[in-house]
C-alpha cells in the first residue's frame, strides 16, 4: 500500500531522511536536463524569482527559484492565481455598517450572553462567604476574558485564517497545503501551485520548518495523530452546536423565576423547548437576512449590559475595580481550595463563543471581528461583570440569579425580553460555525456528503445544511429535557468548548512552527501559556463529568466515529482503486479502438482516481458493444484551499497516443467553492478548457524544440542544482566558463545551424498546425454527436478472512453512510437519458 501511495503522490516528494539541501552536479543527475528545460521555460514566462546567495567558495551566484518539477499535467496550470483574501475588500460604507451589525448578530451572540449564567454557575460551585470571594471570582472572569477571547483568539488565532476561512479544518487545510499530511493519496504537483506557499531565504526558522515538514510527511503515525486531533476537535464543534442553544435559551428563560414567583422549572423547560424550535426553524433564511435582522438587537443588548453595569457600580460598590489586581485570584484559591477548583468550570463560561469568532470568520472579515470585539463587545462585557459583582457585594443571597437580580426593577421586563432575543441569537453562533466546519470537513473527505444550501448570492461562505440543522435541534431538545440543571449543562458546555480550544491551540502551534516560522521562544510561550491554562480548566470540568455532562462526551464520540469511519473507508476504497487500475500496456495492446467499436460522441467517465486508468473502464469495455470516440476520465477533487479560480478549474492530461482520443480531466474545487453549474455549462467549460490544453500542448512542443537548440549554451549557464526537501528546485547559475567562450565561433555556429535547419523548421511547423486543427475539429464533431455521463460507482466490502471489527466497520457502518450520503453527480442537473452507470465492488 505504501508503494501505491508513493506512486500517487509522486512528482516532487522526497524521503524524510535526506538532508535539507542536496547539491547535485550536472553529470550526476539524469534529470538535470529536465530541470534546466523547466527553468528556461519559466524564464521565458517571466516567472523566475532571483535571490542573492553565497556558497562555501564565495563565488558570485544567483539563487533562482524554479519550483517543483512538472509533468504534462501542469501545462494547463503552470500558475494558479491565489484565491482572493475575502469577499469584503471592495464594499461601500453602508455595506460595512450592515456587515458590522451582522457581525454582532452572528459572531458575538454566544460570548455576549455569557453574563447570564457565568456567576450563577461559579457561585453554586463555590458559595460566597465574604466579599473577597466575589473579588476573587470577578478577577478570574476578567483575566479569563483578557487571556482567551482577546489575546488568544482576537489577536493571534484570527490571523491563522485560510484566506478568510476559519475553524479547525481551516487550520488543517493550511497544514495540508504546506506538508503532505493528508492520508488520501490523491495529491498532485499542480495542487501545490494553488497555495500561496513561499520558500524563505535559508534561516534558522526555515531550517526548523523543513525538519518539521519532513518529519510530518515521513511518519504515518504523526499523520494519523494529526487527523485524529482534527476530527476530535470537529466533533467538539458539533457538540457545541448542541449545547450552546440549550444553555443560552434555558438560562435566559430561567429569568422568569425572578420576575414571576409562581413559575416552576418544568414550565421554564417547556418555554425553552418552544424557543429552540422557533430558533432552528428560521435558520434556513440564511446568515445575511437573520444576522442583519438581529444585529440591532445585539447592539441594544450590549448597550444594556454596559448601562446596567455602570448603574450597579455607581449605586452599590465601586471597590470591585480592585479585581483587576490578580492577587485576588490567589486569595480566592487559598480560602476555597477544592471549591475554587470546581468553580473554574463556571468561570470558563465567560469565554464561551471564543471559538465561534474563529469558526464564523468565513462570514465576515478579520478586521471587522477584531475591531467590534475590542471597541464594543469587550468593554460592555467587562462593565456587565463588574456591575454584577458590585451588586453581589451587598446581596450575597442573590448569587443563584446574579444577572436578573442585579437588573433595576423598572427595567426588568425590557431587559428580560432583550436578553431572551440575545440568547436566541447566541444559539445561532455555534450553529452557523458548525455548518461551516461540516462543509470544510466534507470537502476534505472527512464527513459524508450532505445537501448544502448557499443562502447568499454575494458571500458564498454563508450556508445552511438542512439535515444537520434538524439533527442539532433534536439533540438540543433531548439535552434540555433530560438535563434541566444549569450547572450540569454548563459543565457539558465547558467540556465541548475546551475540547475545541485545545485542538485549536495544538494546530496553531504547528502552524507557527511550519508556516509562520517565527522564533521558537514565542511558539513555546504561546503553547505553554494557553495549553496550560486550558488543561487547568479541563481538569476542573472533568471532575464533574458524572453529574450528567457525560452525555455530551458520548455525543462527541459518536460524531468522531462517524467521521473517522468515513475517512477510513474512503481512503481504503481509493487505495484499492489505485491497486486495481488498468495497465497502460493492456490499453496499448487493445489498439486505438480499445478492442470494440468507437461510436461518435464524448463519454465523461466519472471516477475518483486522479492518476492511471480506472478499473471501471474494463467493465465498460467488456459489457458494452461500443465506446465513445472520445473518452475523458473526470475526477471531481477538492483541494485544501478555499477557492479555485474558475479559469483554472480543469486540469488535463493526455492518456496514450493521439489516435486513442483519451484524456484525463481533474475538476478542482476549493472547500469554499459553490458547485451549482448545470450540465450544459459544465460541458461547455470542460470542452473549452480541453481545447485550450491542446493548443497549449502544441505551444509547449514548439518551445521545447526551441530550447533544444540552446542546450549547448545552457551547459555553461548552470553547472549545479539545488533541491529542497519540499520539492522546489533551484538552479545555481555560476558563470564559470562564460568568460572563456569564443563569441565569433558561437555566432558562426549559430548562423550555419540556421541555414541548414530553416527548410526543416518550416515543414515541421506546417505539419504541427495541421495536426492541431485536425484534433480540434475532431473534438467539435464529437461534441456535436452528444455527451454522455458514464458513472463508475465503486463500493468496498471486507474479505471473508478479515477481522470482525473490519467487517463491521466496512460492511455495515461505512456502507450505511455511503448509501445515505449524496452522490457527487447530484450537483449537476444531468438528464437520465444522458446517464450510464456501472458499479464495481472491491474486496479489501
N, C-alpha and C positions, 0 to 999 in steps of 0.2 A: 504493500500500500504506500509505503514511503517513496518507493521508486516512481509510482504513478503520480504522486503529489509533486515530486520534483519535476517530472516532465510537464505537468500543467503549469507550474509556476514559471519555470524556465526563464529565458531572456537574460536577466541580469542578476540572478540570485547568486550569492557567494556563501561558501561554507563559513560557519561561525568561528572556526579555528584559525582562519587566515589572519595575517597581521593587518593593521589598519591601512597602511599604504603598501601597495605591491608594485615594484618597478619591474618593467619587462623591456628587454632590448628588442629592436625590430626583428632581428633574425631568430629570436627565441619564441615568438608567438605567431602561430599561423593565422590568427585573426587580426593582426595589426593592420593589414591592408584594408580590411573591412572598416576598422575604426577610423583609419585615415580618410576613407571614402566618405563616411558619415560626417567626419569633421569638415571635409571640404564642402559637402552638401550644405551643412549648416552655415558655413561662411558665405556660400552663395546666397543664402536666405537672410543673411544679416542677423543671425541669432546667437552668435558666439559672444560670450562674456569673458573679458580679459581681466585677470587679476595678477598683479605683480607678485612674484615669489622668488625664493632663493633656494639653491640646493647646497649640498655639502662642499661642492667645488667652487662656490661663489661665482658661477658663470651667469651671464646675463640671459634670463629666460622669461618666458611668458606662460602663465597658467591659464589655459583655455578650457572653459567648460564645454563639453560636448554632450553630456547627458548619457543615459544608458544606451547600449546598442539596440538597434531596432531591426525589425523584420518587415516583410511586406504588409503586415497588418497595420503598421504605423504610417503608411503612405498617406492615408486619409486623415490621420490625427497627429501630425508632427508636432503640433502645438494646440492644445485645447485651452482657450481662454479661461481664466479663473471665474468662478461664479461671482455675481455681484455681492457686495458686502451685506446688504439688506435691502428691503423694499421701501425704506423711509428716508432716503437721502434727498430726493428732489420733490418735496411736498410743500404746499403753501403753509402760511402761518395758521390759517383757520384749521387746516387738517392737523397741524401739530397740536393745537389746543384740544381738538377732538380726540387725538391719539393719547394725550395726557389723561383725559377723563377715562378713556378705555383702559389705560394702564392701571388707574386706581380700581376700576371695576373688576379687572381680571387678575392682576398680579398681586395686589396688596390686600385683597379682601381677607385672606387667611391670617396673615400676621397682624392685620389691623383689628381683628376681633378677638385676639388673644387676651386683652384685658377683661373680657367677660368671665374668664374661668381660671386664669393663672393663680391669683392669690387665693381663690377659694380652694383649689386643689392643694396648694402648698400648705395652707394652714390647717387643712384636715389631716395632713401627714405630721405636721409639727405645730401643735396648738400654741397660741400666743400666751406666754406667761408674763412678759413685761414688754415695755416699748422697745427695748433693744432688739428683741426678736423681730419686730416689724422692720427696724432699720437694717438688720442683717438680711432678711428676706428681700427687702427692696434693693439692697446693694447687689445681691445675687442676680436679681432680674435686670438691673441696669447694666451690669457688666456682661451678662449673657447677651443682651441686645447689642452691645457695642462690639463684642468679640465675634459672634456668629453671623448675624444678618449683615452688619456693617463691614467689619474688617474682612471676614472670610468671603462672603458672597458678593456684596456690592463692589468692594474694592479689588478683589482678586478673581473669584470664580467666574464672574460675568465676562472677564476678558478671555476666558478659555472657550468662548463660543466657537462653533464651527460655521463661519460665515453667517452669523446671526442666528444659528440654531443652538439651543441649549438642551441640557438634560444629560442623563447618564450615557445614552448611546451617542450623543454628540461628542463626548469625551472619548468614547471607544472608537468612533469613526476617525477622530484625529489621530489616535494611536495606530489604527489600522492603515492609515494613509502613509505614515512615516516609518512603519515597520510591518513586515508581513506576519501578522499575528492571527489573522483570520484562519479558522480551521477549514473553511471551504476552499478547496484548491482550484479556484477559477480566476486567480489573478493574472493579469497580463501586463506586459511592459507599458502598454499605452495607458493603463489605469493610473500609473504614477504621474503621467503628464497632466492629468486633470487637476491634481492638487497643486497648491502653491508652495511646494517644497523648495527650499533654497539651501544649498550647502554653504556653510560659512567657511571663512578662511580658517585654516588649522589653528586651534587654540585648545587650552586645557579643557574647556567646557565641551568643545566639539569632540575631543578625544573620548571623554566620558560618555557623551551621547552615542557615539558609534559603538562603543563597547556594550552599552545597554541594548542598543538596537540588535547587535549580533547575538547577544545573549537571549533576547526575546525570540528572535527568528530561529535560533538553533535549538530551543528547548520546547518540546511538545508539552511538557508539564507546566511550564510558565504560561503557554498559550491557553491551556485548559483552565488554569487557575484564574487568569485574567477574564476569560469568558464567564466562568462561574461567578466571579465577583460582580461582573456587569449584570448577569441575569438575576443574582440575588438583590442587587440594588434596584433593578427594574421591578421585581416582584414587590419590593417595599414601596415603590412609587404607586403601583396599582393598589396596594393595601392602604396607602394614604388616601387614594381616591375613594375608598370605602369609609374610612374612619373620620376623615375631615368633615363631610356633611353631617355625620351622626353627632360629632362633638359640637360643631358650631351651632347647629339648629337646636339641639337639646339644651345647650347652655343658655341660649338666648330666650327660648320659650320658657325655660325654668324661672325667668324673672317674674312670671305671673304669680308665683308663690309669694313674692314680696308685695305685689300690688293687690292681690286677692287672697285673703287668708283661707278661704274655704276650698281652694283648688287643691287637688291631690296629684301625686306623682303619675298615676295612671292616665289622668287627663292630660298632663303635660306630654306624656309619651304619644298619645293619640294625636294631639295637635302637631307634634313634631313629625309624625308619620305623614300627615296631610301636607305639611310644608315641604317635605322631601319629595313627595310625588309631584307637586307643582314645580319644584326646582328642576328635577330631571326632565320634566315634560317640555320645558321651554328651552332646554339645551340645544334642540335641533335648529333654533333660529340663528345660531351662529354667534361667534365671539364679537364681531363688529356691532351687530344690532343690539345684543344683550349688554355688551360692555359699554356702549355709548348710552344706553338707557339707564344703567345703574351707576355709571361713573359719577354723576352729580350726587347720587345718594351716598356714595362712599365719601365724597368730599364733605358733605354735611356731617357724616359720621365722625370723620377725623376732626373737624372743627368742633363738634360737640364734645368729643373726647378731651380735646385741649381745653375747652371752656370749662367743663366740669372739673378738670384737674386744677385749673387756676382758681376756681371758686373754692374748692376744698383747701387748697394751700393757704389762701387768704383767711378763710373762716376758722380753720382748725389749728394746724401746726406746721409752720414753715421750717421747723428744725429738721424735717425729714431730708432736706437738702444735704445733710451731713452724710447721707448714704452713699454719696459719690466717693467717700473715703473707703477703700476696700478693707480697711481694718475691721469693719463691722461684720464682714463675712467670716473672719477668723473668730470673732466673739460669738457669732451665731452657731458655728460648729462646736465651739468649746462648751457652750451651755446645753446644746440639744443633742450632740453626738449622733447616735443612730437615727433619731427622728429627723435631724437635719439632713442626714444622708438620704432618707426616704423622700424628703421634700424636693430633692434635686429633680425628680421626675416631673413634678409640677412646675418647677422653675423653667424647665426646658420648653414648656408650652408657650412661653412668651416669644420663642424663636420659631414656632411652627409657621410654615409658609415660606421660610427662607429658601427651601429647595424649589418652591413654586416660582420664585423670582427668576431662577435659572432655567427651569424646565419650560416656563411660559415665554422665554425670551424670543422664540420664533415669531410671536405675535407682535413684538414691539422692538424698538432699538435699545442698545445697551445704554446710551446716554440718557434716554428718557426715563429708563428704570432707575438709573443711578441718581439723577437729579431729583426725581419725585420722592425717592426714599429719603435722601439726605435732607432736603429742604422742607418736606411736608410730613411724610409718614413718621420718621424717627422722632422729630420734636414733639409731635402730637402723642405718640406712644409714651415718651418719657414723662410728659406732663400728666397723662392719664394715670400712669402707675404712681407718680409722686402724689397726685391728688387722692387716690385710694389709700395710700399709706398714711397720709395726713388725717384722713377721716378715721382710720382704724386706730390711730394713736389715742383717740378718745372713745372709741366704740369697739372694744375687743370682741364683744359678743356677736357682731355682725360679720365676722370673718367668713362664714359659710356662703354669704352672698355679698361679697365685698363690693362689686361694681354697682349693682342695683341699689344697695343700701346707701351708697355714697352719693347717689343722684338726688338733687334737691326735690322735695315733694311736688312742687309745682311743675317740674319738668319731667316727672317720671314717665307718663304715658307717651309723650312725644319721643322721649329717649328710648323707651321700650320698642316703639314702632320702628324707629330708625335702626336700632340695634338688631331687630329681627330681620329687617331688609339686608343689613350689612352681613349678618350671619349666612343668609341665603346666598349672597354674593360670594362670601368667603368659600362656601362649599363648591362653587364653580372653579375656584382657582386650581385645586388639585385635580378636578375632573378634566379640565382642558389640558393640564400638564400630562395627565395620563393618556389622553388622546394622542398628543404629540409623541410621547415616549413609545406608545404601541406602534405608531406609524413608522418611526425610525427602526424599531426592532424588527418589524415585518420586512422592511426594505433590506435589512442586513441579514435576513434569513434566520431570525431568532424568535419568530412568532407566526402562527398560522395566519394566512391572508384573510382579512375581513373587509367588508364593504366600508369604504371611506368616502364621506361626502364633504366636498370643499364648499364652505359656506360664504366665501368671499371671492369675488372676481379679481380683485386687485391684490390681496395678500394671500398667497397660496398656502401659507403656513396655518391658516385658520381652518380647522377641520372638525368633523363630527362623525363619530363611529356609532351607529345605532345599536348594534348588538352589545357593545361594551357599555354603552350608556345605561341600558336596561339591566345589564348584569350588575353594574355598580349600584343601581337603585335597589335591586333585590337584596344584595349583600348588606347595604346600609340599613334597610328596614329590619333585616334579621338581627343586626348588631344592636339597633336601638331597642327592639322589642325584647331581646334576650338579656342585654346588659343596660339597664336604665340608670345605673350609678355613674355620675360624672367622674368619680375617682377612677373606676375601672376602665372606662372609655378613655380617660386621659392617659392612663398608663399604657393602654394599647396604642394610643396616638404617639406617645413618646417612643415606643419600640419601632413603629413604622418610620417615624421621622428620623430617628438616629440611624437606622439601617441605611437610609438613602444618604444621610450626611457623611457617614464613614466611608461609604463607597465613593462618593464624590471626592473626599479628601485623598484617598489612595490613588484614584485615577488622576487627579490633578497633580499629585506628586510625580507620577510617571510622566505626565505632560511637561512639567517643569524640567525634568531631567532630560527627556528625549527630544522635545520640540523647542521649548523656550531656551534651554541650555543656559540657565542662569547659575549663579555661584552656588556651590554645594552647601555652604553655610546657610544661605537663605532658604534653600529647599528643606534642609534639616529643621530649621526653626519653624517653618510652616507645618511640617509633618508632626513634629513633636508637640507643638502647642495645641493645634486643633484636634489631631487624632487623640492626644492625651485627654483633652477636655471632653471630647465626645465619648471616649471609653469610660470616663468617670461618670457621665450622665447615664450611659448604658448599663453600668453596673447597678445603678440605683433602680432603674425600671425593671431589670431582670429579677430583682429581689421580690417584686410584687406580681410576677407573671402568673402565679397560681390563683390570683383573685378573679380571673376571667379574661384577662388580656391575652391569654394563650390562644384564644380564638383567632386573633389577627395573625399570630405566628403560623397557625395551621393553614389559614387562607394564603399566606405568603408562600408557604412550602408547596401548596397545590399549584399556584401560578408559576413558581420556579420549575416544578416538574414538567408542566405543560411546555414551557419554553425550552427546557433542556432536551426533552424527548423530541420536540420538533427539530431542533438544531441537530441533534444526533442522527435522527432518521434522514434528514435532508443531506447531511454530509456523507452518510453511508450510501445513500442512493446515488449521489453524484460520483463518488469514488468507484462504485460498481459500474456505472456507465463508462467511466474512463477506462476501466479494465477491459470491458467488452466492446469497445469501439472497433469499427471495421478497419482492416488493414488497407493501407494505400495500395499495396501490391495487388490485393484482390480486386480493387476497383480498376486498376490498370489492365488486369487480365480480362475483365469483362468487356473492355473497349469503351469507346465513346458513347455507344448506345446502351451501356450498362446491362447488356445481356437481355434487353427487352426492346419494346418499341417506344421511341421518343415522340410523344404527341405534342402538338403545338400548345403553348401556354407556359405560365410560370407557376411552379409549385413552391410555396413557402412552408418548409418543413420546420415546425417549432420543436425545439429541444433545449435543454438547459446546458448542454455541453458547449464550451467556448473554444475547444481545440479538438481536432480529429473528426472523423466521420462517425456519427452516432449509429449504434446497432439497430435503431429503429428503421433506418433506411433499408436494411436487409429484409425486414418484414414487408415493406412496400414492394421491393423488387421481386420477392417470392410469392406474393399474394395478388399482385395486380398484373394484368397483361400489358400495361403500358405505363410509362412515367413521363412527366412533362419534359419538354425540350430544354427548359432551364430550371434548375433546382437551386434554391437558396436556403441554406441552413440558418434559421433565425433563432437567436438566443436573446431573450429579454433578461437583462442583467442590471442589478442595482449595484452601484459603486459607492464607496464610502465618502461621498461628497454631497452637499445639499442639493446642488443644481448642476446639470449638464447642459450647456448651451444647445439650443435646437439645431444650429448649423453643424454641430459635432455629435449629433445623436447616434449616427450609424458608423460602424467600422466594418470594413470589408476585407476579405482575403480570397484570393482565387484558389480553388481546390482542383488539383490535377491540371491538365493541359487546357488550352483554349477551346479545343474541339469538344470537351466534355460539358462546357457551359454550366459548371457547378461553382457556387460561391458560398462563402461563409459570411454571415452578417450578424453583428452584435448590436442590438439596440440598447444603448446605455441610458439609465435613468439615475438621478440622484434621489436620495431618500426623501427629499422635499418636493420633487417634481410631481406634476399633475399629469396623469395618463388619461386623457379624455379624447384622444383622436378617434374618429370613426375610421372604418377600414379603408374607405376611399382615400382619405387624407394620408393615412399610414402608408398605403401602397404608393401614392404619388411621391411622398418624401423618400421612401425607400428606393424607388426606381431612379429618381433624380440623383440621390447620393451614389447609387451604383454607377450611373453614367459619369459622374464626377470622378469616382475612383478609377474608372477605366482610363479616362483622359489623364489623370494624374499619374497613373501607372506608365502610360506611354511617355509622358514627360520625364518621369524618373529614368526610364530606359535611355532616353536621349541624353540626360545629364550624366548617366553612368558611362556612356560611350565617350562623352567629352572628358570625363575625369580620367578614363583610361589613357588618354593621350598625355596627361600631365603626371603620370605615375613616376617618371624619372625625376621630375622636379620635386615631387613630394618626398622622395627618398632623402633629399637634402634638407627639407624644411622641418622634418620632425624625426628625431632619432630615438626618443624614449617615450613611453606611455605610462601614465599614472592611473591606477584603478582603485577607487574607494570601495569599501565593503557594501555601500548602499547601491552599487551598480553603476554609479556615474563614472564616466571615462574621461580622463584628462590627457591632453597632448602637451608634452613639454617641448615647445619649439625652440631648439638650441641651434642657432645658425653656425654649426661647427665648420662646414665646408663652403659656406656661401661666398666667402671672400676669395676662394681659390677657383671659382668657376670661370671658364673662358667664355665671356659673353659673345664673342664673334662666332665661336663654334656653335653655341646654343642657337643663335639666330640662323646660321646656315642650316643646321639640322632641322629647325622648325620650318624653314622655307621649303626644303626638299620634301619633307613629310607632307606639307600642304599640297604640293603639286601632284604627288603620287596618289593621294587619297581623295582628291576633290571629286572625281567621277564616281568612285565607290560610295562616297558620302551622300551625293545627290540621289543615287539609286536607292540606297537603304532608307533615306528619309521618305521618298515617294512610296516605297513598299509599306513602311510603318504607317503612313497616313491612310493608305488603302485598307490595311488590316484593321485600323481603328474604326473607320467608317463602316466596314462590314459588320463588326461586332456590335456597334451602336444600332445599326439597322436591324440586326437580329433581335436585340433586346426590345426594340419598339414593336416589332411584329409579334413577339411572344406576349408582350403586354396587351396588345390588341386582341389576342386569342383568349385572354382571360387569366385571372389569378385565382388559385385555389389554395386554401389553408390546410396543410397536412399536419395534423396534431398528433404528436407522439407522446402518449402518456406512459410513463414508466413507474411501476409500483414495485415494492420490495417485500419479500417475506423471508423470515428466518428459516435456515435449513433445519431438517429434522434432527440433526445431531447437535444443534445449538443449545446453549444453556437455557433453562426455563425462564430466567429473567429476560433474556434477549428475545425469546419468543413472545413473552407477554408484552414487552415494550413495542416491538416491531409489528407483530401480527394483530395486536388489539389497540393499544393506545395510539401509536403513530398512524395506523390505518384509519382509526376513528377520526383523528384530527385532519388527516389528508382528505378524507371523504367529505368532511363538513366545511372545509375551507374553500375559498373562491379560487377558481382556475384563473391562470394568468390571462387567458384569452377573453375573459368576460368583460374586460375594459374596452375591447374593440367590438363594435356592433357589426359582427360578421353574419350575413345571412346563412341559414343552414344549407342552402344549395351550394355554398362555396366552401363547405367544411368537409373534411375527411379525417377520421380518427382511427388510429391503430394503437393498441395497448400492448405493453410488454411487462412481464413480471420477472424480476431478478431475484434469485435466491442468494441471500447474503449470510 
